């Protein structure tokens, strides 16, 4: 089985636990996590995941800056980046898209929406409907 790796950068352990359980609903996905922006940058550079999910309010470097730095690095620029944030104002969403996020999900986590997004951004063995190109 070809494994896919998802990185989640989040400072709230209970959100990490919920996310871990959601990912468990899809076979073949490995989760790696970091609890702040600087660690998240190192995590993504080390693992080169297939998808990065980023909380916006992070200690140190926030999620917007982390997204910009990942985009600026040719080794991580191509990785799809999803914001997962409690901030739900239109300006928050706009700023996230400007920073380079492909999608914006709000907390509390909408599990069906998250699963649908995983299936869309991780086509292949993790998707029941995905077909190889
Ligand atoms: Mn946070």
Backbone and ligand atoms as CSV (ligand in chain L), in Angstrom:
chain,resi,resn,atom,element,x,y,z
A,1,UNK,N,N,0.852,-1.191,0.000
A,1,UNK,CA,C,0.000,0.000,0.000
A,1,UNK,C,C,0.888,1.240,0.000
A,2,UNK,N,N,0.531,2.170,-0.865
A,2,UNK,CA,C,1.315,3.407,-0.858
A,2,UNK,C,C,0.774,4.336,0.216
A,3,UNK,N,N,1.632,4.738,1.103
A,3,UNK,CA,C,1.219,5.564,2.229
A,3,UNK,C,C,1.279,7.029,1.872
A,4,UNK,N,N,0.330,7.780,2.388
A,4,UNK,CA,C,0.338,9.224,2.265
A,4,UNK,C,C,0.586,9.803,3.641
A,5,UNK,N,N,1.301,10.910,3.662
A,5,UNK,CA,C,1.591,11.568,4.934
A,5,UNK,C,C,0.884,12.915,4.997
A,6,UNK,N,N,0.223,13.156,6.111
A,6,UNK,CA,C,-0.434,14.436,6.375
A,6,UNK,C,C,0.259,15.063,7.576
A,7,UNK,N,N,0.656,16.323,7.451
A,7,UNK,CA,C,1.235,17.057,8.575
A,7,UNK,C,C,0.176,17.992,9.149
A,8,UNK,N,N,0.077,18.024,10.470
A,8,UNK,CA,C,-0.876,18.918,11.135
A,8,UNK,C,C,-0.101,19.757,12.139
A,9,UNK,N,N,-0.154,21.069,11.954
A,9,UNK,CA,C,0.534,21.992,12.861
A,9,UNK,C,C,-0.535,22.673,13.718
A,10,UNK,N,N,-0.547,22.342,14.985
A,10,UNK,CA,C,-1.636,22.739,15.893
A,10,UNK,C,C,-1.116,22.737,17.321
A,11,UNK,N,N,-1.442,23.809,18.070
A,11,UNK,CA,C,-0.937,23.891,19.448
A,11,UNK,C,C,-1.913,23.337,20.485
A,12,UNK,N,N,-3.122,22.982,20.067
A,12,UNK,CA,C,-4.102,22.449,21.014
A,12,UNK,C,C,-4.161,20.922,20.904
A,13,UNK,N,N,-3.685,20.207,21.943
A,13,UNK,CA,C,-3.605,18.740,21.863
A,13,UNK,C,C,-4.955,18.063,21.610
A,14,UNK,N,N,-6.050,18.649,22.106
A,14,UNK,CA,C,-7.332,17.975,21.891
A,14,UNK,C,C,-7.759,18.070,20.426
A,15,UNK,N,N,-7.408,19.163,19.745
A,15,UNK,CA,C,-7.672,19.234,18.305
A,15,UNK,C,C,-6.832,18.211,17.548
A,16,UNK,N,N,-5.596,18.030,17.991
A,16,UNK,CA,C,-4.730,17.029,17.348
A,16,UNK,C,C,-5.344,15.644,17.499
A,17,UNK,N,N,-5.903,15.382,18.674
A,17,UNK,CA,C,-6.484,14.055,18.928
A,17,UNK,C,C,-7.711,13.822,18.047
A,18,UNK,N,N,-8.575,14.836,17.920
A,18,UNK,CA,C,-9.748,14.701,17.039
A,18,UNK,C,C,-9.298,14.468,15.602
A,19,UNK,N,N,-8.308,15.232,15.173
A,19,UNK,CA,C,-7.804,15.107,13.802
A,19,UNK,C,C,-7.234,13.707,13.558
A,20,UNK,N,N,-6.522,13.195,14.563
A,20,UNK,CA,C,-5.947,11.850,14.452
A,20,UNK,C,C,-7.055,10.805,14.254
A,21,UNK,N,N,-8.152,10.983,14.979
A,21,UNK,CA,C,-9.270,10.036,14.857
A,21,UNK,C,C,-9.934,10.148,13.484
A,22,UNK,N,N,-10.058,11.379,12.981
A,22,UNK,CA,C,-10.651,11.558,11.650
A,22,UNK,C,C,-9.774,10.893,10.595
A,23,UNK,N,N,-8.470,11.095,10.685
A,23,UNK,CA,C,-7.560,10.485,9.715
A,23,UNK,C,C,-7.609,8.965,9.770
A,24,UNK,N,N,-7.922,8.453,10.943
A,24,UNK,CA,C,-8.035,7.005,11.099
A,24,UNK,C,C,-9.165,6.404,10.280
A,25,UNK,N,N,-10.091,7.261,9.821
A,25,UNK,CA,C,-11.206,6.789,8.999
A,25,UNK,C,C,-10.769,6.509,7.569
A,26,UNK,N,N,-9.582,6.941,7.207
A,26,UNK,CA,C,-9.081,6.700,5.852
A,26,UNK,C,C,-7.805,5.879,5.953
A,27,UNK,N,N,-7.781,4.712,5.293
A,27,UNK,CA,C,-6.596,3.858,5.383
A,27,UNK,C,C,-5.401,4.467,4.643
A,28,UNK,N,N,-4.219,4.128,5.096
A,28,UNK,CA,C,-3.020,4.516,4.350
A,28,UNK,C,C,-2.538,5.921,4.613
A,29,UNK,N,N,-3.113,6.599,5.602
A,29,UNK,CA,C,-2.663,7.956,5.914
A,29,UNK,C,C,-1.843,7.948,7.201
A,30,UNK,N,N,-0.679,8.566,7.131
A,30,UNK,CA,C,0.175,8.711,8.311
A,30,UNK,C,C,0.143,10.166,8.749
A,31,UNK,N,N,0.009,10.382,10.066
A,31,UNK,CA,C,-0.060,11.744,10.593
A,31,UNK,C,C,1.244,12.100,11.300
A,32,UNK,N,N,1.787,13.271,10.968
A,32,UNK,CA,C,2.905,13.842,11.726
A,32,UNK,C,C,2.451,15.210,12.223
A,33,UNK,N,N,2.878,15.588,13.423
A,33,UNK,CA,C,2.357,16.822,14.013
A,33,UNK,C,C,3.474,17.670,14.619
A,34,UNK,N,N,3.161,18.972,14.724
A,34,UNK,CA,C,4.026,19.904,15.440
A,34,UNK,C,C,3.125,20.896,16.168
A,35,UNK,N,N,3.614,21.461,17.270
A,35,UNK,CA,C,2.784,22.308,18.118
A,35,UNK,C,C,3.032,23.800,17.995
A,36,UNK,N,N,3.935,24.212,17.111
A,36,UNK,CA,C,4.148,25.641,16.885
A,36,UNK,C,C,4.693,25.844,15.473
A,37,UNK,N,N,4.724,27.105,15.044
A,37,UNK,CA,C,5.070,27.399,13.660
A,37,UNK,C,C,6.481,27.018,13.264
A,38,UNK,N,N,7.441,27.317,14.115
A,38,UNK,CA,C,8.844,27.009,13.794
A,38,UNK,C,C,9.053,25.494,13.694
A,39,UNK,N,N,8.471,24.756,14.651
A,39,UNK,CA,C,8.564,23.295,14.597
A,39,UNK,C,C,7.830,22.761,13.379
A,40,UNK,N,N,6.732,23.424,13.024
A,40,UNK,CA,C,5.969,22.997,11.859
A,40,UNK,C,C,6.768,23.134,10.583
A,41,UNK,N,N,7.504,24.232,10.474
A,41,UNK,CA,C,8.353,24.442,9.304
A,41,UNK,C,C,9.391,23.317,9.193
A,42,UNK,N,N,10.023,22.993,10.310
A,42,UNK,CA,C,11.023,21.917,10.322
A,42,UNK,C,C,10.377,20.568,10.008
A,43,UNK,N,N,9.167,20.353,10.549
A,43,UNK,CA,C,8.454,19.087,10.337
A,43,UNK,C,C,8.169,18.870,8.851
A,44,UNK,N,N,7.648,19.916,8.200
A,44,UNK,CA,C,7.283,19.785,6.788
A,44,UNK,C,C,8.528,19.595,5.932
A,45,UNK,N,N,9.598,20.319,6.255
A,45,UNK,CA,C,10.836,20.162,5.486
A,45,UNK,C,C,11.414,18.761,5.640
A,46,UNK,N,N,11.249,18.185,6.830
A,46,UNK,CA,C,11.815,16.861,7.088
A,46,UNK,C,C,10.986,15.747,6.452
A,47,UNK,N,N,9.658,15.873,6.493
A,47,UNK,CA,C,8.792,14.763,6.065
A,47,UNK,C,C,8.281,14.898,4.642
A,48,UNK,N,N,8.282,16.139,4.082
A,48,UNK,CA,C,7.699,16.374,2.751
A,48,UNK,C,C,6.343,15.679,2.624
A,49,UNK,N,N,5.376,16.066,3.468
A,49,UNK,CA,C,4.072,15.394,3.458
A,49,UNK,C,C,3.300,15.678,2.168
A,50,UNK,N,N,2.231,14.931,1.957
A,50,UNK,CA,C,1.369,15.106,0.787
A,50,UNK,C,C,0.351,16.218,1.004
A,51,UNK,N,N,0.159,16.597,2.258
A,51,UNK,CA,C,-0.798,17.650,2.610
A,51,UNK,C,C,-0.378,18.243,3.954
A,52,UNK,N,N,-0.550,19.563,4.084
A,52,UNK,CA,C,-0.257,20.219,5.356
A,52,UNK,C,C,-1.515,20.925,5.838
A,53,UNK,N,N,-1.909,20.649,7.065
A,53,UNK,CA,C,-3.053,21.318,7.687
A,53,UNK,C,C,-2.498,22.190,8.808
A,54,UNK,N,N,-2.878,23.476,8.787
A,54,UNK,CA,C,-2.229,24.443,9.671
A,54,UNK,C,C,-3.262,25.260,10.441
A,55,UNK,N,N,-3.109,25.287,11.762
A,55,UNK,CA,C,-3.863,26.195,12.617
A,55,UNK,C,C,-3.319,27.603,12.371
A,56,UNK,N,N,-4.195,28.611,12.430
A,56,UNK,CA,C,-3.715,29.977,12.190
A,56,UNK,C,C,-3.078,30.572,13.445
A,57,UNK,N,N,-3.750,30.409,14.585
A,57,UNK,CA,C,-3.221,30.965,15.834
A,57,UNK,C,C,-2.240,29.983,16.458
A,58,UNK,N,N,-0.973,30.184,16.153
A,58,UNK,CA,C,0.079,29.317,16.679
A,58,UNK,C,C,1.050,30.164,17.487
A,59,UNK,N,N,1.654,29.579,18.513
A,59,UNK,CA,C,2.680,30.324,19.245
A,59,UNK,C,C,3.900,30.597,18.357
A,60,UNK,N,N,4.512,31.752,18.571
A,60,UNK,CA,C,5.682,32.102,17.766
A,60,UNK,C,C,5.261,32.590,16.402
A,61,UNK,N,N,5.570,31.805,15.379
A,61,UNK,CA,C,5.190,32.149,14.010
A,61,UNK,C,C,3.770,31.667,13.744
A,62,UNK,N,N,2.881,32.553,13.281
A,62,UNK,CA,C,1.500,32.112,13.079
A,62,UNK,C,C,1.346,31.320,11.779
A,63,UNK,N,N,0.146,30.788,11.603
A,63,UNK,CA,C,-0.100,29.898,10.480
A,63,UNK,C,C,0.002,30.579,9.130
A,64,UNK,N,N,-0.330,31.881,9.086
A,64,UNK,CA,C,-0.211,32.613,7.820
A,64,UNK,C,C,1.252,32.714,7.400
A,65,UNK,N,N,2.111,33.042,8.357
A,65,UNK,CA,C,3.539,33.163,8.056
A,65,UNK,C,C,4.138,31.789,7.708
A,66,UNK,N,N,3.700,30.769,8.423
A,66,UNK,CA,C,4.174,29.416,8.100
A,66,UNK,C,C,3.805,29.061,6.661
A,67,UNK,N,N,2.582,29.364,6.265
A,67,UNK,CA,C,2.138,29.081,4.900
A,67,UNK,C,C,3.002,29.829,3.884
A,68,UNK,N,N,3.268,31.109,4.154
A,68,UNK,CA,C,4.099,31.902,3.231
A,68,UNK,C,C,5.507,31.304,3.104
A,69,UNK,N,N,6.051,30.882,4.229
A,69,UNK,CA,C,7.425,30.333,4.183
A,69,UNK,C,C,7.467,29.010,3.435
A,70,UNK,N,N,6.429,28.210,3.613
A,70,UNK,CA,C,6.383,26.941,2.884
A,70,UNK,C,C,6.249,27.196,1.384
A,71,UNK,N,N,5.472,28.224,1.034
A,71,UNK,CA,C,5.315,28.569,-0.388
A,71,UNK,C,C,6.612,29.095,-0.978
A,72,UNK,N,N,7.390,29.814,-0.171
A,72,UNK,CA,C,8.607,30.445,-0.666
A,72,UNK,C,C,9.735,29.433,-0.879
A,73,UNK,N,N,9.596,28.253,-0.320
A,73,UNK,CA,C,10.631,27.222,-0.421
A,73,UNK,C,C,10.247,26.255,-1.550
A,74,UNK,N,N,11.068,26.183,-2.601
A,74,UNK,CA,C,10.723,25.317,-3.733
A,74,UNK,C,C,10.497,23.851,-3.332
A,75,UNK,N,N,11.093,23.436,-2.216
A,75,UNK,CA,C,10.925,22.041,-1.786
A,75,UNK,C,C,9.562,21.783,-1.160
A,76,UNK,N,N,8.887,22.845,-0.730
A,76,UNK,CA,C,7.591,22.643,-0.068
A,76,UNK,C,C,6.464,23.451,-0.723
A,77,UNK,N,N,6.803,24.240,-1.758
A,77,UNK,CA,C,5.823,25.136,-2.375
A,77,UNK,C,C,4.624,24.388,-2.953
A,78,UNK,N,N,4.875,23.190,-3.495
A,78,UNK,CA,C,3.827,22.458,-4.219
A,78,UNK,C,C,2.860,21.720,-3.295
A,79,UNK,N,N,3.203,21.580,-2.022
A,79,UNK,CA,C,2.368,20.794,-1.104
A,79,UNK,C,C,1.081,21.566,-0.800
A,80,UNK,N,N,-0.095,20.942,-0.989
A,80,UNK,CA,C,-1.344,21.634,-0.664
A,80,UNK,C,C,-1.412,21.988,0.819
A,81,UNK,N,N,-1.893,23.221,1.068
A,81,UNK,CA,C,-1.943,23.728,2.441
A,81,UNK,C,C,-3.377,24.104,2.788
A,82,UNK,N,N,-3.847,23.582,3.900
A,82,UNK,CA,C,-5.217,23.821,4.356
A,82,UNK,C,C,-5.169,24.520,5.704
A,83,UNK,N,N,-5.927,25.616,5.832
A,83,UNK,CA,C,-6.035,26.294,7.126
A,83,UNK,C,C,-7.185,25.670,7.913
A,84,UNK,N,N,-6.960,25.476,9.204
A,84,UNK,CA,C,-8.005,24.952,10.089
A,84,UNK,C,C,-8.005,25.864,11.310
A,85,UNK,N,N,-9.002,26.754,11.372
A,85,UNK,CA,C,-8.941,27.833,12.348
A,85,UNK,C,C,-10.283,28.114,12.995
A,86,UNK,N,N,-10.237,28.597,14.229
A,86,UNK,CA,C,-11.459,29.030,14.909
A,86,UNK,C,C,-11.913,30.395,14.400
A,87,UNK,N,N,-11.045,31.126,13.711
A,87,UNK,CA,C,-11.398,32.438,13.161
A,87,UNK,C,C,-12.223,32.231,11.904
A,88,UNK,N,N,-13.415,32.806,11.874
A,88,UNK,CA,C,-14.314,32.527,10.750
A,88,UNK,C,C,-14.810,33.790,10.055
A,89,UNK,N,N,-14.188,34.944,10.342
A,89,UNK,CA,C,-14.619,36.172,9.686
A,89,UNK,C,C,-14.131,36.183,8.239
A,90,UNK,N,N,-14.892,36.843,7.348
A,90,UNK,CA,C,-14.480,36.885,5.939
A,90,UNK,C,C,-13.042,37.368,5.747
A,91,UNK,N,N,-12.618,38.343,6.561
A,91,UNK,CA,C,-11.252,38.861,6.436
A,91,UNK,C,C,-10.216,37.785,6.769
A,92,UNK,N,N,-10.546,36.928,7.738
A,92,UNK,CA,C,-9.628,35.829,8.091
A,92,UNK,C,C,-9.449,34.881,6.908
A,93,UNK,N,N,-10.573,34.569,6.271
A,93,UNK,CA,C,-10.526,33.648,5.132
A,93,UNK,C,C,-9.742,34.281,3.982
A,94,UNK,N,N,-9.994,35.572,3.758
A,94,UNK,CA,C,-9.312,36.292,2.679
A,94,UNK,C,C,-7.799,36.313,2.911
A,95,UNK,N,N,-7.396,36.611,4.142
A,95,UNK,CA,C,-5.964,36.644,4.463
A,95,UNK,C,C,-5.320,35.284,4.239
A,96,UNK,N,N,-6.056,34.235,4.567
A,96,UNK,CA,C,-5.517,32.880,4.401
A,96,UNK,C,C,-5.314,32.564,2.921
A,97,UNK,N,N,-6.277,32.957,2.102
A,97,UNK,CA,C,-6.115,32.700,0.671
A,97,UNK,C,C,-4.955,33.519,0.103
A,98,UNK,N,N,-4.803,34.762,0.601
A,98,UNK,CA,C,-3.684,35.593,0.153
A,98,UNK,C,C,-2.344,34.968,0.543
A,99,UNK,N,N,-2.312,34.308,1.703
A,99,UNK,CA,C,-1.078,33.678,2.168
A,99,UNK,C,C,-0.762,32.407,1.374
A,100,UNK,N,N,-1.765,31.867,0.675
A,100,UNK,CA,C,-1.521,30.707,-0.165
A,100,UNK,C,C,-2.216,29.429,0.242
A,101,UNK,N,N,-3.146,29.517,1.170
A,101,UNK,CA,C,-3.892,28.310,1.539
A,101,UNK,C,C,-4.850,27.922,0.421
A,102,UNK,N,N,-4.940,26.632,0.165
A,102,UNK,CA,C,-5.854,26.104,-0.851
A,102,UNK,C,C,-7.285,26.064,-0.344
A,103,UNK,N,N,-7.425,25.877,0.954
A,103,UNK,CA,C,-8.762,25.727,1.519
A,103,UNK,C,C,-8.734,26.209,2.957
A,104,UNK,N,N,-9.916,26.526,3.465
A,104,UNK,CA,C,-10.035,27.084,4.811
A,104,UNK,C,C,-11.179,26.375,5.516
A,105,UNK,N,N,-10.857,25.663,6.562
A,105,UNK,CA,C,-11.876,24.987,7.366
A,105,UNK,C,C,-11.916,25.628,8.742
A,106,UNK,N,N,-13.104,25.690,9.329
A,106,UNK,CA,C,-13.233,26.323,10.635
A,106,UNK,C,C,-13.463,25.280,11.724
A,107,UNK,N,N,-13.067,25.655,12.935
A,107,UNK,CA,C,-13.321,24.851,14.127
A,107,UNK,C,C,-14.603,25.365,14.777
A,108,UNK,N,N,-15.345,24.537,15.481
A,108,UNK,CA,C,-15.060,23.114,15.664
A,108,UNK,C,C,-15.075,22.343,14.344
A,109,UNK,N,N,-14.262,21.289,14.314
A,109,UNK,CA,C,-14.049,20.540,13.090
A,109,UNK,C,C,-15.340,19.957,12.550
A,110,UNK,N,N,-15.586,20.224,11.274
A,110,UNK,CA,C,-16.699,19.617,10.550
A,110,UNK,C,C,-16.136,18.336,9.920
A,111,UNK,N,N,-16.403,17.198,10.562
A,111,UNK,CA,C,-15.736,15.954,10.150
A,111,UNK,C,C,-16.057,15.564,8.705
A,112,UNK,N,N,-17.325,15.585,8.284
A,112,UNK,CA,C,-17.588,15.241,6.869
A,112,UNK,C,C,-16.877,16.179,5.894
A,113,UNK,N,N,-16.818,17.470,6.229
A,113,UNK,CA,C,-16.132,18.413,5.333
A,113,UNK,C,C,-14.637,18.118,5.286
A,114,UNK,N,N,-14.077,17.760,6.434
A,114,UNK,CA,C,-12.654,17.440,6.478
A,114,UNK,C,C,-12.344,16.183,5.664
A,115,UNK,N,N,-13.187,15.167,5.816
A,115,UNK,CA,C,-13.003,13.926,5.051
A,115,UNK,C,C,-13.098,14.199,3.548
A,116,UNK,N,N,-14.087,15.012,3.165
A,116,UNK,CA,C,-14.264,15.330,1.744
A,116,UNK,C,C,-13.032,16.045,1.203
A,117,UNK,N,N,-12.469,16.931,2.022
A,117,UNK,CA,C,-11.285,17.671,1.607
A,117,UNK,C,C,-10.075,16.737,1.479
A,118,UNK,N,N,-9.915,15.822,2.430
A,118,UNK,CA,C,-8.821,14.846,2.356
A,118,UNK,C,C,-8.939,14.030,1.072
A,119,UNK,N,N,-10.157,13.618,0.764
A,119,UNK,CA,C,-10.358,12.801,-0.431
A,119,UNK,C,C,-10.066,13.603,-1.699
A,120,UNK,N,N,-10.344,14.906,-1.652
A,120,UNK,CA,C,-10.106,15.735,-2.833
A,120,UNK,C,C,-8.616,16.048,-3.016
A,121,UNK,N,N,-7.942,16.350,-1.889
A,121,UNK,CA,C,-6.543,16.780,-1.982
A,121,UNK,C,C,-5.558,15.615,-1.933
A,122,UNK,N,N,-6.035,14.434,-1.539
A,122,UNK,CA,C,-5.174,13.252,-1.509
A,122,UNK,C,C,-5.778,12.176,-2.406
A,123,UNK,N,N,-5.858,12.411,-3.712
A,123,UNK,CA,C,-6.451,11.403,-4.586
A,123,UNK,C,C,-5.595,10.155,-4.615
A,124,UNK,N,N,-6.205,9.042,-4.941
A,124,UNK,CA,C,-5.452,7.797,-4.970
A,124,UNK,C,C,-6.019,6.814,-3.973
A,125,UNK,N,N,-5.132,6.025,-3.336
A,125,UNK,CA,C,-5.617,4.943,-2.484
A,125,UNK,C,C,-6.457,5.423,-1.311
A,126,UNK,N,N,-6.275,6.684,-0.907
A,126,UNK,CA,C,-7.039,7.167,0.232
A,126,UNK,C,C,-8.446,7.577,-0.169
A,127,UNK,N,N,-8.716,7.613,-1.469
A,127,UNK,CA,C,-10.011,8.083,-1.932
A,127,UNK,C,C,-10.812,6.938,-2.550
A,128,UNK,N,N,-12.040,6.724,-2.078
A,128,UNK,CA,C,-12.844,5.638,-2.641
A,128,UNK,C,C,-13.275,5.924,-4.068
A,129,UNK,N,N,-13.340,7.200,-4.462
A,129,UNK,CA,C,-13.822,7.540,-5.803
A,129,UNK,C,C,-12.707,8.030,-6.724
A,130,UNK,N,N,-11.531,8.276,-6.161
A,130,UNK,CA,C,-10.444,8.805,-6.968
A,130,UNK,C,C,-9.947,7.771,-7.969
A,131,UNK,N,N,-9.574,8.226,-9.163
A,131,UNK,CA,C,-8.996,7.308,-10.133
A,131,UNK,C,C,-7.653,7.859,-10.565
A,132,UNK,N,N,-6.686,6.948,-10.828
A,132,UNK,CA,C,-5.348,7.426,-11.221
A,132,UNK,C,C,-5.416,8.221,-12.517
A,133,UNK,N,N,-4.563,9.208,-12.637
A,133,UNK,CA,C,-4.548,10.031,-13.851
A,133,UNK,C,C,-4.055,9.218,-15.042
L,1,MN,MN,MN,-4.007,27.535,18.069
